[in-house]
Amino acid sequence: MSIFKKTITLLSGAVVATSLLASTASAQTTLRGASMFDENHAYTKTLRKFADLVKENYDGDVTFDLRLNGELGVESDYVTYLNQGVAVDYTILAPSNMAVFSPSIPLMDMPFLFRDLDHWNAVLSSDVLAPLEAELLEKADIKIVGYNGGGVRNILSAAPIHNMAELNGFRMRVMGAPIQAQIFAALTAAPSAIAYNEVYNAIQTGVIQGFENEAASIQNLKFYEVAPYLTLTQHAITVRPIVMSGKTFRALPEALQTAVLKAGKEAGEFGRELESREDGEKLQQMVDAKQITAIPFEGRDEMLKMVVPVQDAYAAELGATDLLNAIRAK
């Protein structure tokens, strides 16, 4: 073969390779998201912000298909989908709902873990939770890309609760992680884990007397219709990771992975500020509309002391005592 022909052959190969690379780079990526709530909920707003930030930081063609109002199920369904790499690629989850795969992950959702909003924000802005992120990825194949949250959780009930005596024996729904039930059992309540989408009817029919949640979800799903009393236990400030299926993340082009991680961090910061601010606003809206009656809780200091041994035992069981101490010290 002449040098001229060899040169033409090499050039042709280069053109083909370049065309293939260009085709790959321009191939459209569709990421499927899920939210249990409507456009007005902070979770949905944060997921929309996440999508916008990814697009800002990625030159390729990426589309976000976000399904709302529980169209794709509830959070426990999302966890299964993310683990399997089907139906849902990204969402926001309560850590306790991922306990089925990752036993340690509910530690970040443990009641009375954070002293106040400043402590909560300091932890989520650091790398203290990195060991939990690694465990979740290894055991559940779910990758945390950012941290949302900020709702202050209180007890919502069909009848008023003012103090420890009235909390005694209170039949309440808790999230499906053992530590949730252990904490409230230590406080002499009678916790049980039932599906989130069954809570309204369970209160209405008297199966349970109430549950615990933050203002946005109470307002969005109108739980105040069956449980109009909000006891200000302020037992948790929510940590709600923005997550992606590990299978999905690994299949993304490297540039898109970088954009996702950057967007996840920034969307988390956006979502934490938004939810923390809106939490107080939504609570006040329901009080002003006489949808709920807010009740100060007598004896909260006693409550804080009662849960420490449960927290310590739980962390020791997980081999996470150092992690719990690091969170407390932050």
PyMOL commands that set and color helices and strands:
alter all, ss='L'
color gray80, all
select helices_A, chain A and resi 3-26+42-57+75-84+95-98+105-109+117-124+130-140+164-167+178-186+196-204+215-220+223-225+246-251+254-288+300-318+321-329
alter helices_A, ss='H'
color red, helices_A
select strands_A, chain A and resi 29-34+62-67+90-92+142-157+171-174+190-193+210-213+229-245+293-296
alter strands_A, ss='S'
color yellow, strands_A
deselect
rebuild
show_as cartoon
